[in-house]
Amino acid sequence: MSTNPYAPPAAKIDDVAPAEVSPRLWNPVAAARWSILFSPAFGAILHMLNWQALGEPARARGSRNWAIAVLATLLAGAFIGLLSDGASRALSIGTLLVWYFISGRTQSVYVRERYGKQYVRRGWSRPLLAGLAVYVALILLIGLGLFFAGETAGDGASR
């Protein structure tokens, strides 16, 4: 009596290929969604790190280039915002849409086709805290810049 009569039937699985083990990744769809708040540079940087983990250095370079381009566009948008707030908003929204449809969506499709929903996910606490810290730092820098600009403008008016 070497077999258990109450055990469930055993399936032969020798001929089934094992599922590919994924590297640890941030959800590319969630990264794109967080880019609405933190800018497409945030998503591009996370996608760059995902491409590196996936062993795709050319695509990682492409995401790095997108992050640089987005940061340059945001800087230009800040100066455009001095002239026209609407144009600055349109540039920001346009940058997000162009990044997503040209680059961001590519990784979502790649991960979904390769791993489905069965990939090892990385936690969001570090990137979200980093994004929040950058956001707060930018607000403080802008506030300080406006404060000192007002101070120098006030000095000239009182003389």
C-alpha positions in Angstrom: 0.0 0.0 0.0 2.4 2.6 -1.2 -0.1 5.0 -2.8 -2.7 7.1 -0.9 -6.2 6.2 -2.3 -7.5 9.6 -1.1 -4.8 11.7 -2.8 -5.9 13.8 -5.8 -5.0 12.5 -9.2 -1.4 13.3 -10.2 -0.7 14.9 -13.6 2.4 14.2 -15.6 4.1 17.5 -16.1 7.4 16.5 -17.6 6.6 17.7 -21.1 5.3 21.1 -20.0 7.9 23.9 -20.3 8.5 25.8 -17.1 7.2 29.4 -17.1 9.8 32.0 -17.7 10.9 33.7 -14.5 10.6 37.5 -14.8 13.0 40.0 -13.3 11.6 42.4 -10.7 9.7 45.1 -12.5 7.6 48.2 -11.7 4.2 47.8 -13.4 4.7 49.8 -16.6 1.1 50.8 -16.8 1.2 52.2 -13.3 4.4 54.0 -14.1 2.7 55.7 -17.0 -0.3 56.6 -14.8 2.0 58.1 -12.1 3.5 60.2 -14.9 0.3 62.2 -15.1 1.2 63.5 -11.6 5.0 63.4 -11.6 5.7 64.1 -15.4 6.6 61.7 -18.2 10.2 61.9 -17.0 9.2 59.9 -13.9 7.7 57.1 -16.1 10.6 57.2 -18.6 13.1 56.7 -15.8 11.2 53.8 -14.3 10.8 52.3 -17.8 14.5 52.7 -18.3 15.2 50.7 -15.1 12.7 48.1 -16.2 14.4 47.8 -19.6 17.7 47.3 -17.9 16.2 44.6 -15.7 14.7 42.9 -18.8 18.1 42.9 -20.5 17.2 45.4 -23.2 20.0 48.0 -23.1 19.0 49.7 -26.4 15.5 50.2 -25.2 16.9 51.4 -21.8 18.9 54.1 -23.6 15.8 55.1 -25.5 13.9 55.6 -22.3 16.8 57.5 -20.8 16.8 59.8 -23.9 13.1 60.3 -23.4 13.6 61.3 -19.8 16.2 63.9 -20.9 14.0 65.2 -23.7 11.0 65.4 -21.3 13.0 67.4 -18.7 14.2 69.8 -21.5 10.7 70.2 -22.6 9.5 70.9 -19.1 12.2 73.5 -18.7 11.1 75.1 -21.9 7.5 74.9 -20.8 8.4 76.8 -17.6 9.7 79.7 -19.7 6.7 79.5 -22.1 4.5 79.6 -19.0 5.8 83.1 -18.3 4.3 84.2 -21.6 1.2 81.9 -21.9 -0.1 79.6 -19.2 -2.3 77.8 -21.7 0.6 77.1 -24.1 2.6 75.7 -21.1 -0.3 73.4 -20.2 -0.7 72.3 -23.8 3.0 71.5 -24.0 2.9 69.4 -20.8 -0.2 67.4 -21.9 1.2 67.0 -25.4 4.6 65.8 -24.0 2.8 63.2 -21.8 0.7 61.9 -24.8 3.6 61.8 -27.2 5.8 59.9 -24.7 3.1 57.4 -23.8 2.1 56.5 -27.4 5.7 56.4 -28.7 7.6 54.9 -25.8 5.6 54.2 -22.7 3.0 51.9 -24.2 5.7 49.8 -25.8 6.9 48.5 -22.5 3.3 47.7 -21.3 2.7 45.6 -24.4 6.1 43.9 -24.1 5.6 42.9 -20.5 2.0 41.8 -21.0 3.0 39.6 -24.1 6.0 38.1 -22.4 4.9 37.6 -18.8 1.2 38.4 -18.7 0.3 39.3 -15.2 2.7 36.8 -13.8 5.8 38.9 -13.2 7.6 39.8 -10.0 6.6 43.3 -9.0 8.7 45.9 -7.4 7.4 48.1 -4.6 6.3 51.7 -5.2 7.4 53.3 -1.9 10.9 54.4 -3.1 9.9 55.8 -6.5 6.8 57.6 -5.2 8.8 59.1 -2.3 11.5 60.2 -4.7 8.9 61.7 -7.0 7.2 63.5 -4.1 10.6 64.8 -2.9 11.5 66.2 -6.3 8.0 67.7 -6.6 8.3 69.4 -3.2 11.9 70.6 -3.9 10.7 72.2 -7.2 7.9 74.0 -5.4 10.4 75.2 -2.8 12.8 76.4 -5.4 10.1 78.2 -7.4 8.9 79.8 -4.1 12.3 80.9 -3.2 12.9 82.2 -6.7 9.7 84.2 -6.5 10.5 85.5 -3.1 14.0 86.7 -4.1 12.6 88.1 -7.3 10.1 90.1 -5.3 12.8 91.2 -2.9 15.0 92.6 -5.7 12.0 94.2 -7.4 11.0 95.7 -4.0 14.5 97.1 -3.5 14.4 99.0 -6.8 10.9 100.4 -6.2 11.8 101.8 -2.7 14.8 103.9 -3.8 
